[in-house]
Amino acid sequence: MLFPTLNFGLFFLIVFALAWALVRWPQGRIAFLSAASYVFYGWWDWRYLFLLGGSTLFNYLAGHVIVRQETPRGAKLAVSLAVAVNLAVLAFFKYADFTSHAVNDTATVLGLPVRLGFLDMVVPVGISFFTFHGISYLVDLYCGTLRRPASLMHLVLYISFFPQLVAGPIVRASHFLPQIGERPNPDDIRATRAYLLIIGGLFKKVVVANYLATDLVDAVFMDPDRYGALDLLLATYGYAMQIYCDFSAYTDIAIGLAALLGFRFPQNFNQPYRSGSLQEFWRRWHISLSSWLRDYLYIPLGGNRGGLWAHCRNLMITMLLGGLWHGANWTFVIWGALHGGMLVAELLVNRLRAITLGEWEAPRLRGWQRVAAIVATFHFVCFTWIFFRAPTLDLAGRFLAGFGRWDVLPTAVTPLTLLLIIGTLASQFLPGDRLARVEDWVRRVPLPAMGAAVGLAVVLIQACAPEGVAPFIYFQF
């Protein structure tokens, strides 16, 4: 069930009405929202409901085992084993065939008679996200961020809550579980902001992302040999805008839907293409994932402790695993390695500056220096998106080779796609409080007029959209 569809619109209207009707009966409300979330997830394939339910039950039992340990060593062992089981299930579904290919290719190179079979499984939608939510619950419980294990009903809702189930944002257990125990107050709901997030998300996905995909990106990445360097460059920019609009649209809609149901989700994107360094980029892009990797992987590995070599190693491991998390393909490994390598390079440059100039913090760039840093960071990120988007290393190589064909006239770019690229990039430099400003203005509009405006905006967006509704890019992760 996709957000920008009539089916989901009807589904959410029913959920919204009944959830608020049950607000005086908290347990009934929790049970209803959990059941609705299972219906939402089962809409794709009901068989994977067993996987979702099994993951939840395992983490519920594991949480009790962790808190019952009498020694820190026992608790650490319990949480390590429980996290390992979660990752093993994720690895089985996402990486079994990738591992078989890697083993077979290595055996061929070494001349060994080893041939592993393939399972050809379809990766369950959202498995990475609900697995990370389960791990968040276990680790927060072990670290004491959660004071006690959640009830089974509360944990079911946390892991399955439909706005964030299949593509995030990754909401921490310590952030979400306390909200389940609160009785939502309709007067506290920032409905205007929620409507703006939902309408803005629909426009970014249904119009901007879909047009960029259908009119430019998909065709060029499918057969880059047919196009010249300018088409390839603009398709690269186009994909950078497409993936931003596509993914930020989903999380904006998810945040808005959750808000209308009385739950608060953290911000997940903050104008990432205005970043002046890769470190800043990861503070602005997919914030819930980057902070999750920092707190649950990078810091446990040692973070910036243990000297320069350990710091560089931990950055590389974190980004390599972050790349592999996105998919079982060498292209994602390279994408993660490039980001890790650049983060290491930035670290080494800052250390060198500290030694030679005595500046222990990166200087605040101003004027043309800031502009140059933004341009350089943006183009590095765009370069790495080529590996992220290309289905194979061979196609990525052919795409890059095409940048030598500057004598070929562009044929793929249209005025509309060029306008969408420029407009989306320009939006990255709007004031940071733009949403709050619009919210303050819209709140003055009478409620009936606001409702009519929301309905009209949805109709106009659907009228402007290309035919069909493409799945969100991050559903595959």
Beta strands, then each sheet from edge to edge (+ up, - down):
end
